[in-house]
């Protein structure tokens, strides 16, 4: 299953259901990648935390009666896939995303596209 990362990273996506201003924006994620010594690694950890958070948030919502927004079912979904899902969604819908939008939103949209519910 998914490895546990530091609590701060795992909770980052939990803000999808709360106040989106607290989530890292696309601009902030790009800045982190470019300006930090290990920025690419930290950005990857953030995206993995966002992926795990999306899975947990959806599981809770479904338990409370909501319809799922993505359905991996028996198909593979691993933490290492977070970066590629994110980058592919940004390329696919480049005109949709602005730099001040929350990075977890891109990942959540990618999950809905790659793992649609029937």
C-alpha positions in Angstrom: 0.0 0.0 0.0 1.1 3.6 0.5 4.0 4.4 2.7 3.4 7.0 5.4 5.1 10.3 4.9 5.5 13.1 7.4 2.2 14.4 8.7 2.5 17.8 7.2 2.9 16.3 3.7 0.0 13.8 4.1 -2.3 16.6 5.4 -1.5 18.9 2.5 -4.3 17.4 0.3 -6.7 17.3 3.2 -7.2 21.0 2.4 -9.1 20.2 -0.7 -12.2 19.8 1.4 -11.2 22.8 3.5 -9.8 26.1 2.5 -7.8 25.9 -0.8 -5.7 29.0 0.1 -3.7 26.8 2.4 -2.7 24.4 -0.3 0.5 25.0 -2.3 -0.1 26.8 -5.5 1.3 25.7 -8.9 3.6 28.8 -8.7 4.8 27.8 -5.2 5.5 24.2 -6.3 7.5 25.4 -9.3 9.4 27.9 -7.1 10.2 25.1 -4.6 11.5 22.9 -7.4 13.8 25.5 -8.9 15.1 27.4 -5.8 15.7 24.7 -3.2 18.7 22.4 -3.2 16.5 19.3 -3.2 13.4 21.1 -4.4 12.5 18.4 -6.9 12.5 15.8 -4.1 10.4 18.0 -1.8 7.9 18.6 -4.6 7.7 14.9 -5.2 7.0 14.3 -1.5 4.3 17.0 -1.6 2.6 15.3 -4.7 2.8 11.9 -3.1 1.2 13.4 0.1 -1.5 15.0 -2.1 -2.2 11.7 -3.8 -2.5 9.8 -0.5 -4.6 12.6 0.9 -6.9 12.5 -2.1 -7.3 8.7 -1.5 -8.1 9.2 2.2 -10.4 12.1 1.6 -12.4 10.2 -1.0 -12.6 7.1 1.2 -14.0 9.2 4.0 -16.5 11.0 1.7 -17.7 7.6 0.2 -18.2 6.3 3.8 -20.4 9.3 4.4 -22.5 8.6 1.3 -20.9 10.8 -1.4 -20.2 9.5 -4.9 -16.5 8.9 -5.7 -14.8 11.3 -8.0 -12.3 8.7 -9.2 -12.3 4.9 -9.1 -9.0 3.1 -9.3 -10.7 -0.2 -8.3 -8.4 -3.1 -9.2 -6.1 -0.9 -11.4 -2.6 0.0 -10.1 -2.2 3.3 -8.3 1.1 3.8 -6.5 2.8 6.8 -4.9 5.5 6.9 -7.5 2.9 7.6 -10.1 2.0 11.0 -8.5 4.5 13.0 -10.5 3.6 11.6 -13.9 -0.2 12.0 -13.2 0.4 15.6 -12.2 2.7 16.5 -15.2 0.4 14.7 -17.7 -2.6 16.6 -16.5 -0.8 19.9 -16.7 0.2 19.2 -20.3 -3.2 17.9 -21.2 -5.1 20.9 -19.8 -2.5 23.6 -19.9 -5.0 26.3 -20.8 -7.2 25.4 -17.8 -4.6 25.9 -14.9 -3.4 29.2 -13.7 -0.3 29.6 -11.5 -2.2 30.6 -8.4 -4.4 27.5 -8.5 -3.8 24.8 -5.9 -1.4 22.0 -7.0 -3.6 19.3 -5.4 -6.5 20.3 -7.7 -4.4 19.3 -10.7 -3.7 15.9 -9.2 -7.3 15.4 -8.2 -8.4 16.2 -11.8 -5.8 13.8 -13.1 -7.1 11.0 -10.9 -10.6 11.7 -12.3 -9.4 11.5 -15.8 -7.2 8.4 -15.5 -9.5 6.5 -13.1 -13.0 7.5 -14.1 -16.0 6.0 -12.4 -18.6 4.2 -14.6 
